[in-house]
């Protein structure tokens, strides 16, 4: 008998765009019969009108996907947004059906695809643990045996008898992952949902997934945009592009291929109004318009020297005045790990007294990065709230080796992948009059 616990053969998933208009509603049998009678009567009354079949725009989220996963393997699934990763996991978790192809699974599947997966909001944490165990086919005795481990791992003992609808997103994820990992499924499916948790819990989850595979011989499918986590956890990886498998093999090789094919925009000035992908937020209070990377003379650049001064300029259309806006810039390596932060509120609050287009600029006296390729994320939001507008990988730039040899000693403490606050000087000006400063903070 084959060791494979997951067999996917010529899998395809098609969606018809624009097929359903307006609000969705529950369809009962009487609705189906009534619609059928109406359609039949219309064809009798207007035979010519119904000879031409209406055209619908078809979208294939997955196309001819085939692969196998053996028992005990930890497989990373990588690819850009819209590549089909979540659709594949939903099919493997039996949440949605494929349009064509076949999937064979040997064993129970526990899925963690989004916050609150498999939880009933009105039930308590304790009741949801037993509910999830029952769904997985476990007896009450089996669940009782692992109950204390689940509660200890999730760190929610104080709120165990509280309805989960009152949990924060972090508490939701902690309990959901603890249930999925401890209730002994043969196949564990985890999407990017772990990013909701804090750094300590993410590290604990990655360790648990490694133990599940290595010590308990179970299979793990792990989707993440954090290439460092994929490389450390997974032996093999599956790379999806436009709904198809573009690579299947060694995780490190897959990550290198993914990074090389990312087509990161590298420009000293980027028009963010055209960036529709890798963008998040309702844009209720503000909209990001453009982003520029400038040298000390104000010229747009894409290549910097180690220790070189640089300015990050963001044009933002503020829809309402406020003194609680936060503008953030994160510098990431090509694995998606954030190395440096520039946060306006860490210097002082930016007071936007007049709505409209403004330019926000952060000046960094010396860029503390080793030679290599980097990307930039940028966002705007209200303090204490989620992103109002954010663009991931807004642009990229290259850092080259500095001619000043004594720079290396200063850069040594920035060599790890820890998140570092970069001291900067922020100012905000009206877009049509850069000389009129609304806010200015000089470095101490």
QUIWO-V549810 format. One record per run of one state. SS is the DSSP state (~ for helix, > for strand, _ for the rest). FROM is the first residue (numbers start at 1). TO is the last residue. If there is no record, write none. Layout:
# QUIWO-V549810
ss=[SS | SS]
from=[FROM | FROM]
to=[TO | TO]
This chain:
# QUIWO-V549810
ss=[_ | > | _ | ~ | _ | > | _ | > | _ | ~ | _ | > | _ | > | _ | > | ~ | _ | ~ | _ | ~ | _ | > | ~ | _ | ~ | _ | > | _ | ~ | _ | ~ | _ | > | _ | ~ | _ | > | _ | > | ~ | _ | > | ~ | _ | > | _ | > | _ | > | _ | > | _ | > | _ | > | _ | > | ~ | _ | > | _ | > | _ | > | _ | > | _ | ~ | _ | > | _ | > | _ | > | _]
from=[1 | 4 | 18 | 29 | 46 | 57 | 71 | 74 | 79 | 85 | 93 | 100 | 106 | 109 | 113 | 124 | 125 | 136 | 140 | 155 | 157 | 160 | 163 | 164 | 167 | 169 | 183 | 187 | 191 | 192 | 197 | 199 | 215 | 219 | 224 | 227 | 234 | 236 | 242 | 244 | 251 | 261 | 269 | 272 | 275 | 279 | 281 | 286 | 295 | 300 | 301 | 303 | 306 | 310 | 319 | 322 | 333 | 338 | 344 | 347 | 350 | 353 | 356 | 365 | 372 | 383 | 389 | 401 | 407 | 415 | 420 | 422 | 425 | 431 | 433 | 441]
to=[3 | 17 | 28 | 45 | 56 | 70 | 73 | 78 | 84 | 92 | 99 | 105 | 108 | 112 | 123 | 124 | 135 | 139 | 154 | 156 | 159 | 162 | 163 | 166 | 168 | 182 | 186 | 190 | 191 | 196 | 198 | 214 | 218 | 223 | 226 | 233 | 235 | 241 | 243 | 250 | 260 | 268 | 271 | 274 | 278 | 280 | 285 | 294 | 299 | 300 | 302 | 305 | 309 | 318 | 321 | 332 | 337 | 343 | 346 | 349 | 352 | 355 | 364 | 371 | 382 | 388 | 400 | 406 | 414 | 419 | 421 | 424 | 430 | 432 | 440 | 444]
